[in-house]
């Protein structure tokens, strides 16, 4: 029985797809064994999905392009070799 649960901030990062791969693997493993955290993560994914569904397509595409440009200026974009 699992007695320790993941912080909501970590579950939100995972649900948003923003967690680094090693951390996402850890969270996914935990979620497979912990019903409490699994339910919390599912709730967060539902909220995120509802927010995305409520956006107008033009606003959503603008938001994505702004985030992409910001990642370029922050040096997060790496050109594949």
N, C-alpha and C positions, 0 to 999 in steps of 0.2 A: 504494500500500500504506500502510495506517495504521500509524503507529509509536507513537502515544500513545493510551493507553486511559483511560477515565473511571474516577474513584475509585469504589470499591464503595459508599461512603456515598451518592453521587449516584445510582448505579444502583438502590440500595434505595429511595431517595426516589421515584424515577421509577416503579419497580415497584409501590410502594404507592399510587401516584396522588397523592402529596403534593407533587410538584414544581410550582412556579408555571408557568403556561402557557408563557411565553417559554423557560424552562429546559427544560420538557418537549419543546418543539419542537426545541430544540438536541439533546437526548439522542436523540429519535426519529430525527433526521437522522443522527446519528453511528451509531446502532444499525443503520441501513439499509446502512451501508458497512463496518461492523466486525464480523466474525464472532465475535471474542473477546468483545467487550462484549455482543453480542447473546446469546451463549450464557450469559454471566454473568447478564444481566437475566432470561433465561428461567428459569434456576435459582432466582433470587430470587422470581420470580412463582410458581413451583411450591411453594416453601417457604411463601410467604404463603397460597396456596390451601389447602395442607395444614393450616396452622394454623387457617384459617377453618372448614374442614370438620370439624376436631376439636372446635370449640366447640359447646356445647349452645345451641340457639336462644334460650332465655331469657337465658343469660349473654351471648350475642352482642348481643341487643337492649339489654340493660342497659348493656353497654360502649358501644354506639353512642349511647344517650341521655345517658350521662355525658359523652362527648366533645362532643356537640352542646350540652349545657348549658354546658360549659366554654368552647366557642367563643362562646356568647352573652355570658358574663361577661368574656371577653377583648376584646369589641368587634369580633370577627371577622364577626359576622353583620350584613349590611347589608340594610336594607329596600329592595326595588326601588321605583323611582319611577315 
